[in-house]
Amino acid sequence: MAGHFGHPGATRKGPKKGSRVGSGGQRRARLEGKGPTPKAEDRTYHPAYKRKKAAEALAAKKAGPKLRSFLQLPEGHELIAGRNPVSEAVSSGLPYTRVFLVGALANDERVAAIIRAATETGVPLVEVSRAELDKMTDGAVHQGVAIEVPPYEYVELSELIEAGLYGTRKGLIVALDSITDPHNLGAVVRSASAFHVDGVLLPERRSAGVNATVWKVSAGAMARVPVAREKNLVRALTELKECGYFIVGLAGEGTTTIDTLDLADLPLVIVTGSEGKGLSRLVRETCDVLAAIPIASEMESLNAAVATGIALYQVDRFRTAAEQ
């Protein structure tokens, strides 16, 4: 019986059936997988993806239209918005660089006056949509008009001293210690304008600076009352003392009251602290005298701007009486 050994048909020739060159590498790639599974919100077929897109669309709608590039404000520039605030600022001589207007407002008397003033001084008029002005003013009440105001230019302390020493009246300066609310600063400047103050002195740190809110609250007084800003308030007060100024700090525990402090013949600095903490220790020690404003015992203290206004009124009364 013949065996199969040596039979030509028992020898396999060529590659195995169905095999291909390099197939092992392809199988290894298949075993490695496709990487980490994407988040549900990143898979286009997943409901979480649709919810994410809907939330993004709603946020974009709330944010309003994207501002055109030329409507962006340079760093440090601000907007004063509203027909009355803009009209008062323009009439007071406040420097401004552009006027933004919503169309069809020229019939309003105040807006027409703003347009005339801008045209006479060569300030550009820029027409915007109401939605754009809403976005530019962060949703504030703008009544369809706003002006762009460059950063405020503070004066030097020496300018306030010179105005006080060589003016028709004895010098009068208001110094604010840690007044951080711009509304209070604006109200103080308004009182300062009403009672013949030469200027307002602010520290650079822990103090409100002059901005659009201050201009608005001051009702145009910012254009008439210069503001100086010094790094060290105590050092500035010491310099004023060396120039002949008498420093009066407003404090509830003062040894005298403002209505009995007759200093009409001296250059004065009235120093007001914050409503909560009052004058800081070093400022308090620098003052020549601490004066209180008599109030009802039920009240602990007065608003800083109100207290400053009362003190300035009293000083002005003394000086007016001395001149008669």
Solvent accessible surface area in square Angstrom, and as a share of the most:
residue,aa,sasa,rsa
1,M,243,1.08
2,A,99,0.76
3,G,57,0.54
4,H,118,0.53
5,F,176,0.73
6,G,83,0.80
7,H,111,0.50
8,P,109,0.69
9,G,66,0.63
10,A,65,0.50
11,T,88,0.51
12,R,194,0.71
13,K,170,0.72
14,G,59,0.57
15,P,118,0.74
16,K,153,0.65
17,K,202,0.86
18,G,78,0.75
19,S,61,0.40
20,R,164,0.60
21,V,160,0.92
22,G,52,0.50
23,S,16,0.11
24,G,34,0.33
25,G,32,0.31
26,Q,100,0.44
27,R,129,0.47
28,R,156,0.57
29,A,61,0.48
30,R,170,0.62
31,L,152,0.75
32,E,142,0.64
33,G,52,0.50
34,K,209,0.89
35,G,58,0.56
36,P,130,0.82
37,T,109,0.64
38,P,76,0.48
39,K,142,0.60
40,A,33,0.26
41,E,73,0.33
42,D,77,0.40
43,R,61,0.22
44,T,93,0.54
45,Y,162,0.62
46,H,54,0.24
47,P,78,0.49
48,A,15,0.12
49,Y,53,0.20
50,K,137,0.58
51,R,155,0.57
52,K,57,0.24
53,K,94,0.40
54,A,65,0.50
55,A,61,0.47
56,E,89,0.40
57,A,65,0.50
58,L,98,0.49
59,A,61,0.47
60,A,66,0.51
61,K,165,0.70
62,K,160,0.68
63,A,58,0.45
64,G,32,0.30
65,P,60,0.38
66,K,185,0.78
67,L,26,0.13
68,R,104,0.38
69,S,98,0.63
70,F,103,0.43
71,L,1,0.01
72,Q,104,0.46
73,L,58,0.29
74,P,70,0.44
75,E,174,0.78
76,G,47,0.45
77,H,42,0.19
78,E,66,0.30
79,L,26,0.13
80,I,4,0.02
81,A,15,0.12
82,G,3,0.03
83,R,45,0.16
84,N,82,0.42
85,P,22,0.14
86,V,0,0.00
87,S,29,0.19
88,E,77,0.34
89,A,6,0.04
90,V,20,0.12
91,S,96,0.62
92,S,30,0.19
93,G,57,0.55
94,L,6,0.03
95,P,89,0.56
96,Y,28,0.10
97,T,54,0.31
98,R,41,0.15
99,V,0,0.00
100,F,0,0.00
101,L,20,0.10
102,V,18,0.11
103,G,32,0.31
104,A,107,0.83
105,L,24,0.12
106,A,60,0.47
107,N,154,0.79
108,D,32,0.16
109,E,143,0.64
110,R,87,0.32
111,V,0,0.00
112,A,24,0.18
113,A,39,0.30
114,I,3,0.01
115,I,40,0.20
116,R,138,0.51
117,A,27,0.21
118,A,0,0.00
119,T,92,0.53
120,E,144,0.65
121,T,99,0.58
122,G,62,0.60
123,V,22,0.13
124,P,74,0.46
125,L,76,0.38
126,V,22,0.13
127,E,127,0.57
128,V,7,0.04
129,S,53,0.34
130,R,118,0.43
131,A,46,0.36
132,E,16,0.07
133,L,0,0.00
134,D,58,0.30
135,K,75,0.32
136,M,25,0.11
137,T,17,0.10
138,D,134,0.70
139,G,61,0.59
140,A,54,0.41
141,V,122,0.70
142,H,7,0.03
143,Q,75,0.33
144,G,0,0.00
145,V,0,0.00
146,A,0,0.00
147,I,0,0.00
148,E,4,0.02
149,V,10,0.06
150,P,35,0.22
151,P,72,0.45
152,Y,49,0.19
153,E,149,0.67
154,Y,71,0.27
155,V,34,0.20
156,E,110,0.49
157,L,7,0.03
158,S,67,0.43
159,E,86,0.39
160,L,2,0.01
161,I,14,0.07
162,E,105,0.47
163,A,50,0.39
164,G,3,0.03
165,L,74,0.37
166,Y,175,0.66
167,G,43,0.41
168,T,150,0.87
169,R,60,0.22
170,K,104,0.44
171,G,0,0.00
172,L,3,0.02
173,I,0,0.00
174,V,0,0.00
175,A,0,0.00
176,L,0,0.00
177,D,8,0.04
178,S,36,0.23
179,I,6,0.03
180,T,90,0.53
181,D,61,0.32
182,P,34,0.21
183,H,106,0.47
184,N,25,0.13
185,L,1,0.00
186,G,0,0.00
187,A,34,0.26
188,V,0,0.00
189,V,0,0.00
190,R,136,0.50
191,S,24,0.15
192,A,0,0.00
193,S,35,0.22
194,A,62,0.48
195,F,46,0.19
196,H,109,0.49
197,V,14,0.08
198,D,36,0.19
199,G,0,0.00
200,V,0,0.00
201,L,0,0.00
202,L,1,0.01
203,P,13,0.08
204,E,76,0.34
205,R,171,0.62
206,R,165,0.60
207,S,18,0.12
208,A,10,0.08
209,G,20,0.19
210,V,16,0.09
211,N,46,0.24
212,A,17,0.13
213,T,43,0.25
214,V,0,0.00
215,W,18,0.06
216,K,109,0.46
217,V,39,0.23
218,S,1,0.00
219,A,30,0.23
220,G,5,0.05
221,A,1,0.01
222,M,5,0.02
223,A,43,0.33
224,R,148,0.54
225,V,4,0.02
226,P,45,0.28
227,V,0,0.00
228,A,0,0.00
229,R,72,0.26
230,E,44,0.20
231,K,162,0.69
232,N,57,0.29
233,L,12,0.06
234,V,42,0.24
235,R,161,0.59
236,A,4,0.03
237,L,0,0.00
238,T,57,0.33
239,E,75,0.33
240,L,0,0.00
241,K,74,0.31
242,E,138,0.62
243,C,52,0.31
244,G,43,0.42
245,Y,7,0.03
246,F,54,0.23
247,I,0,0.00
248,V,0,0.00
249,G,0,0.00
250,L,17,0.09
251,A,13,0.10
252,G,73,0.70
253,E,111,0.50
254,G,17,0.17
255,T,130,0.75
256,T,35,0.21
257,T,43,0.25
258,I,6,0.03
259,D,68,0.35
260,T,91,0.53
261,L,28,0.14
262,D,96,0.50
263,L,27,0.14
264,A,17,0.13
265,D,104,0.54
266,L,65,0.32
267,P,16,0.10
268,L,4,0.02
269,V,0,0.00
270,I,0,0.00
271,V,0,0.00
272,T,5,0.03
273,G,7,0.07
274,S,26,0.17
275,E,93,0.42
276,G,76,0.73
277,K,186,0.79
278,G,27,0.26
279,L,7,0.04
280,S,48,0.31
281,R,157,0.57
282,L,94,0.47
283,V,4,0.02
284,R,70,0.26
285,E,113,0.51
286,T,17,0.10
287,C,16,0.10
288,D,61,0.32
289,V,29,0.17
290,L,33,0.16
291,A,0,0.00
292,A,12,0.09
293,I,27,0.14
294,P,84,0.53
295,I,70,0.35
296,A,61,0.47
297,S,111,0.72
298,E,149,0.67
299,M,109,0.49
300,E,172,0.77
301,S,41,0.26
302,L,47,0.23
303,N,53,0.27
304,A,3,0.03
305,A,10,0.07
306,V,74,0.42
307,A,12,0.09
308,T,0,0.00
309,G,13,0.13
310,I,65,0.33
311,A,0,0.00
312,L,0,0.00
313,Y,108,0.41
314,Q,19,0.09
315,V,9,0.05
316,D,21,0.11
317,R,128,0.47
318,F,42,0.18
319,R,9,0.03
320,T,51,0.30
321,A,66,0.51
322,A,70,0.54
323,E,106,0.48
324,Q,179,0.80
